[in-house]
């Protein structure tokens, strides 16, 4: 597993994440313009790639077609884009509320 640091706009400092290679690959695939955050359409590509890889949260989002809802939950500051840190926090929150 690779160790990466992502700069999360709006937080004023680099936030260290420890994403899986699958997460990094899906994010790189989805982030078409390379700006290190995802729009709704890019987020959909990310979720689909993660669901294909078997990630439980992504599989639920894809199953229910809940891309807009999941995006709004992940977009913590409401700026219309999601950063890796926002996605990690949203997924951790979902897993905690879902019991695992």
N, C-alpha and C positions, 0 to 999 in steps of 0.2 A: 504494500500500500504506500503510495506516494504522499509526501507531506507538502502541502501548498499553503501559501498565504494569499488571501484575496483582500483587496482594498474595498471596503464597503462604503460607498458614497453616503454622506449624511451622518456617519458616525465619527468622522474626524480622525480616525486612526485605523491602521491595518488590523484586521481581525483574523486570527489564526483559526483555520478550519482543518480538519483531517478527512477530506473526502476520499471515497473509494475511487479506484480507476474507472469504474463504471460511471460514477457521478461526474467525474472530470470529462470523460468522453462524451456523455450525453449533453453536458453543459456546452462544451466546445462545438458540438453539432448544432445545438439550438441557437447559440449566440452568434447569429449570422454576421453581425457587424463588428463583433469583437470588442464591445464596450464593457464587458464584465457585468452586465445586467440584462434581464430578459423582459421583453414586452409580452403581452398576452399571447400573441401568435408564436413567439419564440418559446414561451413557457409551455405551450401545448406540445411543441416538438420535444422539449425536454421530458415532459411527463410521459409521452408516448414511448420514448426511448427507454426510460426507466421502467415503465410497465413491461415492455418487451423483455427487459433484463430480469423481471420478477420482483421488483421492489414493491412491497405491500401497499404503501400509501398511494403510489402512482397507479397501481392496478385498480384500486378502489375509485380513484378519480376518473380513470379511463372507463371503467365499467359503468359508472353513473353519468358519464359525460359532464362531469362537474368542473370543467376547466375554469370557467369564469369565477365560480364560487371559490375554488381552491386558490386561484390567483388573488382574489380579493382578501382572502385570509392571509396569504403569504405577504402581500404588499402592506407591511406594517405601517409605513408612513403615508400611504395613500397617494404616492407620486406617480402611479401608473407603470411602475417597473419593479422587478424583484431582483434583489442581489443574492448571491450565494448564502450570505448570513441570514437574510430574511427567510430564504427557503429552508435552511437548516433549522432555524427557530420554529417555523411553522410545522415542519415535519416532526420535530421533537415534541412539540405541544400536542400534535395529533396522536402520536404514539402513546404519550402519557395518558391522554383522555380515552384512548381506545384499549387501554390495558396492556400495551405491549409494543 
